């Protein structure tokens, strides 16, 4: 049972998702695992290696559910492997977190939406139908394209602290092509979410532009999804 809210965020890249995860995790009893697909890759390698030694490990779906069950309490666990494995009760006790903070919400986000990750999300939603599906997108395709191109031109991704201006000189054709690519990619994110929920509705659309204006409102929207 999950007495707290559980959610899955599907998204693209450069939508302010790491910033949102950091802000969300500042709330007591809340935990959002940023780009959980990296955990699945790690678990896949781990399962492949350990299976030769005939050691039984939970399936990746069960490991993900373990995180959704206990993620609120393991937010201070720094070792990524422990968080990927769902933060077992032993690890929670060692970190002094179990039963100390009331859980409000635990979630995971996916920036990669290939077939293997879509199947994983679909199984999770079948195992726990009450999990909410949130879509994180940007409405300004031009600025979104510039964000991608800025990184390609050598600027830092997920910059923190003082950020000096970064100047780019772009050919209009390149920018237009990138805008079209961004628009197609975002359409894929929205279409994938619609396919996952079927006859139901996406629980919440988290817009980057609205998040910039009202981060608290964005967090509240996810918590109430």
RAJO-V748312 format. One record per pair of residues at least 24 apart in sequence whose C-alpha atoms are under 8 Angstrom apart, sorted by the first residue. I is the first residue (numbers start at 0). J is the second residue. Records with the same first field share a line. If there is no record, write none. Layout:
I: J, J
This chain:
0: 68
1: 67, 68
2: 102
3: 102, 103, 104, 105
4: 103, 104, 105, 130, 222
5: 67, 104, 105, 106, 129, 130, 131
6: 104, 105, 106, 107, 130, 131, 132, 133
7: 106, 107, 108, 109, 120, 130, 131, 132, 133
8: 106, 107, 108, 109, 132, 133, 134, 135
9: 108, 109, 110, 112, 132, 133, 134, 135, 188, 192
10: 108, 109, 110, 111, 134, 135, 136, 188
11: 110, 111, 135, 136, 184, 185, 188
12: 110
13: 143, 146, 147
14: 135, 136, 137, 143, 207
15: 207
16: 135
17: 157
18: 157
19: 214, 218
23: 218
24: 74
27: 100, 101, 102
28: 71, 72, 100, 101, 102, 103, 104
29: 70, 71, 74, 102, 103, 104, 105
30: 70, 71, 74, 104, 105, 106
31: 70, 105, 106, 107, 108
32: 106, 107, 108
33: 107, 108, 109
34: 107, 108, 109, 110, 111
35: 107, 108, 109
36: 109, 110, 111, 116
38: 80, 83
39: 83
41: 80
42: 83, 84
60: 119, 122, 123
64: 123
66: 105
67: 105, 106, 107
68: 105
69: 105
70: 105, 106
71: 100, 101, 102, 103, 104, 105
72: 96, 97, 98, 99, 100, 102
73: 97
104: 222
112: 188, 191
117: 191, 195
121: 195
131: 201, 202, 224
132: 192, 196, 201, 202, 203
133: 201, 202, 203, 204, 205, 221, 224
134: 188, 189, 192, 201, 203, 204, 205
135: 204, 205, 206, 207
136: 185, 204, 205, 206, 207
137: 206, 207, 208
138: 206, 207, 208
139: 208
140: 178, 181, 182
141: 174, 178
143: 178, 181
144: 174, 177, 178, 181
145: 174
